[in-house]
Amino acid sequence: MPFKVMGIVAGRHGGNSEILVKEALSAVQEAGGEVLMINLFDYHIEHCTGCEGCTMQMGEIAMDPTKTYKGCVLKDKDDLDQIVTELHTCQGVIIGCPTYDLTPSSLYMKFAQRFLAYELAFLLEIGIVKEDPHTVAGLIAVGGSCHDWQTLTLESMQATMFTQSMTVVDRFMSTRNGRPGNVLLRPEQIERARKMGENIVKAIQTPVEERTWLGDPDEGLCPRCHSSLVYPGDEHWDGVEFPWECAVCGSGGDLVKQEDGTWKFVLAENGLIRDRNKNEARAEHLNEIVQTKLDFFARQGEIADIRKKYKEMTFPTIVINK
């Protein structure tokens, strides 16, 4: 079966992120896959303005399927629409992203935070995307120090996968690579990138319903997405609550101390009811957005005067000399 994998680089040309993605794509290409690679520095991408145009449209269509989705209001102003359209033709994606201070680079986040307007499950539902490519993803975080200075990078990257219905089957952290090309001094990391490419091919060639995690089996705490971020659960808008939740995928359960003194995150019987890997769970979030919007519109008259007060409130600012 023909398959295509896109590499996405959010680091400088010739840098460590690009080198690792190229190595992974080489393994895909050698396995017979079609590959393409983009470096986000080569494209014009506008910041999400928080206009809510996409979610407002989605909510309206959810209530009235005869309405038409016009997409992101920025789609004709930059290159993102063409990139995501191409991404929807791929069965795999491999992303390399540098971290400068715990989190992914701002360039990657600017790119990924525009994904909501291209929510794949929704576009499939209304027929804009004709076929689910069931895309699998591999994530590479690159930093100059160790895990303690990259703690939020892989988790943040993984959190951007859900709107595109991409299943992360492998991820790894490339550490102690502070200068461009530094990773070439670490052959074990080059080999790890190649293994990721092989894992992406293996996942693509596995029936969708049989796909599973192919990375380090001991990675992270969450048995669902292998994130290391688990937090005390809060009550959801509809009353669902768990003692502990995964901050990335939303799975719920409890922390259980093992005989050897280590802790294990054990999923509750209904622990996947908020699993963001599932289209229906994300659809429930859309329902939450719709209900919140309807409540606001029904009550906005209550805050008209105070809202006007804050709109007219001004403070000194910074004037940039040009």
C-alpha positions in Angstrom: 0.0 0.0 0.0 1.5 3.4 -0.9 2.0 5.7 2.0 3.3 9.3 2.6 5.1 10.8 5.6 5.6 14.5 6.2 8.5 15.8 8.2 8.0 19.1 10.0 10.9 21.0 11.4 10.6 24.0 13.7 14.3 24.6 14.1 16.9 26.4 12.1 18.3 25.0 8.8 21.2 22.6 9.5 20.2 22.4 13.1 19.8 19.4 15.3 16.0 19.1 14.9 16.4 19.1 11.1 19.1 16.5 11.2 17.1 14.1 13.3 14.0 14.5 11.2 16.0 13.9 8.0 17.4 10.7 9.5 13.9 9.5 10.4 12.6 10.3 7.0 15.5 8.5 5.4 14.3 5.3 7.1 10.8 5.9 5.8 12.1 6.5 2.3 14.2 3.3 2.4 11.1 1.4 3.4 9.3 2.6 0.2 7.4 5.5 1.6 6.9 8.8 -0.2 8.4 11.6 2.0 8.4 15.4 2.0 9.8 17.8 4.6 9.0 21.4 5.5 10.9 23.8 7.7 8.5 26.3 9.3 11.1 29.0 8.9 10.4 28.9 5.2 6.7 29.7 5.5 4.5 32.7 6.5 2.2 31.8 9.3 0.0 34.3 11.1 -0.7 34.2 14.8 -4.1 32.9 15.9 -6.0 36.0 16.9 -8.4 34.2 19.2 -11.3 35.5 17.1 -13.3 32.3 17.8 -14.5 32.3 14.2 -13.8 28.6 13.7 -15.4 27.4 16.9 -18.4 29.7 16.4 -18.9 28.3 12.9 -18.5 24.7 14.1 -21.1 25.3 16.9 -23.5 26.8 14.4 -23.2 23.8 12.0 -23.5 21.4 14.9 -27.0 23.0 15.5 -27.8 23.5 11.8 -26.0 21.1 9.4 -27.2 23.1 6.4 -24.8 25.9 7.2 -21.4 26.1 5.4 -18.0 26.1 7.1 -15.8 28.8 5.6 -12.7 27.9 7.6 -10.1 30.0 9.4 -10.5 33.8 8.7 -6.7 33.8 8.1 -6.6 31.0 5.5 -6.0 33.4 2.5 -3.5 35.5 4.4 -0.7 32.9 5.0 0.6 29.5 4.0 -1.0 27.4 6.7 -4.1 26.3 4.7 -1.9 24.7 2.0 0.3 23.0 4.6 -2.6 21.4 6.5 -4.3 20.4 3.3 -1.1 18.5 2.3 -0.9 17.1 5.9 -4.3 15.6 5.5 -3.0 13.4 2.6 -0.3 11.9 4.8 -0.4 8.7 6.8 2.5 9.7 9.0 4.2 12.8 10.3 7.5 13.3 12.1 8.0 16.6 14.0 11.3 17.9 15.3 11.2 20.9 17.6 13.8 22.7 19.7 13.1 23.9 23.2 14.8 26.9 24.7 13.2 27.0 28.1 11.0 24.0 29.1 8.5 24.4 26.3 8.4 24.0 22.5 9.7 26.9 20.4 7.3 29.8 19.8 7.4 29.1 16.0 6.0 25.6 16.5 3.3 26.8 18.9 2.3 29.5 16.5 1.9 26.9 13.8 0.1 24.3 15.9 -2.3 26.7 17.6 -3.9 27.3 14.3 -4.9 23.7 14.0 -8.3 24.1 15.7 -9.8 25.7 12.6 -8.8 22.4 10.8 -10.2 20.0 13.4 -10.1 16.8 11.3 -13.0 15.0 13.0 -15.2 18.0 12.2 -14.0 18.4 8.6 -14.7 14.7 8.0 -18.2 15.0 9.5 -19.1 17.9 7.2 -17.4 16.3 4.1 -14.6 18.8 3.5 -12.0 16.0 4.1 -13.2 12.9 2.3 -11.2 10.2 4.0 -9.5 9.9 7.4 -5.8 9.2 6.7 -5.5 7.8 10.3 -2.2 9.7 10.6 0.4 8.4 13.1 3.0 10.8 14.6 6.5 10.7 15.9 7.7 13.6 18.1 11.3 14.7 18.7 12.1 17.4 21.2 15.6 18.9 21.1 17.4 20.8 23.8 20.8 21.9 25.0 20.4 20.5 28.5 18.7 17.4 30.1 15.1 16.4 30.8 14.8 19.0 33.6 15.0 21.8 31.0 12.6 20.1 28.5 9.9 18.9 30.9 7.0 20.5 29.0 8.1 20.1 25.4 7.0 16.6 24.3 3.8 17.0 26.4 3.0 20.3 24.7 3.8 19.0 21.2 1.6 15.9 21.9 -1.2 18.2 23.1 -1.3 19.7 19.6 -2.0 16.4 17.9 -5.6 15.8 18.9 -7.3 18.4 16.7 -5.7 16.6 13.7 -6.7 13.1 15.0 -3.0 12.1 14.9 -2.0 9.2 17.0 1.4 9.5 18.6 3.1 6.1 18.4 6.7 7.2 19.3 8.5 10.2 20.9 11.9 10.9 22.3 13.9 13.7 23.8 17.2 14.6 22.3 19.3 16.1 25.1 22.6 18.0 25.5 22.6 19.4 22.0 23.2 23.1 22.4 24.8 24.0 19.1 23.8 23.3 15.5 25.1 19.8 14.5 25.8 18.9 18.1 23.7 15.8 17.7 26.1 14.3 15.2 28.4 13.7 18.2 25.7 11.5 19.7 25.3 8.5 17.3 22.9 6.9 19.7 20.4 9.7 19.1 20.9 9.5 15.3 20.1 5.8 15.6 17.1 6.6 17.8 15.7 9.0 15.1 16.1 6.2 12.5 14.2 3.9 14.8 11.4 6.4 15.0 11.2 6.4 11.2 11.0 2.6 11.2 8.3 2.7 13.9 6.2 5.2 11.8 6.4 2.8 8.9 5.5 -0.2 11.2 2.5 1.7 12.5 1.2 2.7 9.1 1.5 -0.9 7.9 -0.5 -2.1 10.9 -4.3 -2.1 10.7 -5.7 1.0 12.5 -7.5 -1.0 15.2 -4.3 -2.9 16.0 -1.9 0.1 16.3 -0.2 0.6 19.6 2.6 2.5 21.3 6.0 1.7 19.7 8.3 3.9 21.8 10.0 3.3 25.1 7.5 1.1 27.1 8.6 2.8 30.3 8.1 6.3 28.9 6.0 8.6 31.2 3.2 7.8 33.7 0.1 7.7 31.5 -0.6 4.3 30.1 -2.6 5.8 27.3 -0.3 8.6 25.9 2.9 8.1 27.9 2.9 11.7 29.2 4.7 12.4 32.4 2.2 15.0 33.5 -0.5 13.8 35.8 -2.4 16.2 38.1 -5.2 16.1 40.8 -8.5 15.9 38.9 -11.1 18.6 38.8 -14.8 18.3 38.2 -15.7 18.7 34.5 -18.5 20.8 33.3 -20.9 17.8 33.2 -19.9 16.5 36.7 -17.4 13.8 35.6 -14.4 13.8 38.0 -11.3 11.5 38.6 -8.8 11.5 41.5 -6.0 12.1 39.0 -6.0 13.0 35.3 -3.4 13.0 32.5 -2.8 16.6 31.5 -2.2 15.7 27.9 -4.8 13.1 26.8 -7.4 13.6 29.7 -7.4 10.0 30.8 -8.6 9.6 34.4 -7.7 7.3 37.2 -5.7 7.1 40.4 -2.0 7.0 41.5 -1.3 3.6 43.1 1.9 2.9 45.1 3.6 -0.3 44.0 5.4 -2.9 46.2 8.8 -1.5 45.0 7.8 2.0 46.2 7.2 3.4 42.8 3.9 5.0 41.7 1.7 3.8 38.8 -1.1 5.7 37.2 -4.0 3.2 37.0 -6.9 4.1 34.7 -10.5 4.1 36.2 -13.1 1.8 34.6 -14.5 4.8 32.8 -11.1 6.5 32.6 -11.1 7.0 28.8 -14.4 8.9 28.8 -12.4 12.1 28.4 -9.6 10.6 26.2 -8.7 13.3 23.7 -7.5 10.6 21.3 -11.2 9.8 20.6 -13.2 11.9 18.2 -16.3 11.5 20.4 -14.5 12.9 23.4 -13.5 15.9 21.5 -17.0 16.3 20.1 -18.2 16.5 23.8 -15.8 19.4 24.2 -17.4 21.1 21.2 -20.7 20.6 22.9 -19.3 22.3 26.0 -18.2 25.2 23.9 -21.6 25.5 22.3 -23.4 25.5 25.7 -21.0 28.1 27.1 -21.6 30.3 24.1 -25.4 30.0 24.3 -25.3 30.8 28.0 -23.1 33.9 27.3 -25.4 35.2 24.5 -28.4 34.7 26.8 -26.9 36.7 29.6 -24.6 39.2 28.0 -27.1 42.0 28.7 -26.2 41.6 32.4 -22.7 42.8 31.9 -23.1 45.4 29.2 -22.3 48.4 31.4 -19.3 46.9 33.2 -18.0 45.6 29.9 -18.2 49.2 28.5 -16.2 50.4 31.5 -13.3 48.0 30.9 -13.3 48.7 27.2 -12.9 52.4 27.8 -10.3 51.9 30.6 -6.8 52.9 29.5 -3.3 52.9 31.0 0.1 54.2 29.9 1.8 51.8 27.4 5.2 51.5 25.6 5.6 53.5 22.4 8.2 52.0 20.0 10.4 54.5 18.3 10.9 53.5 14.6 
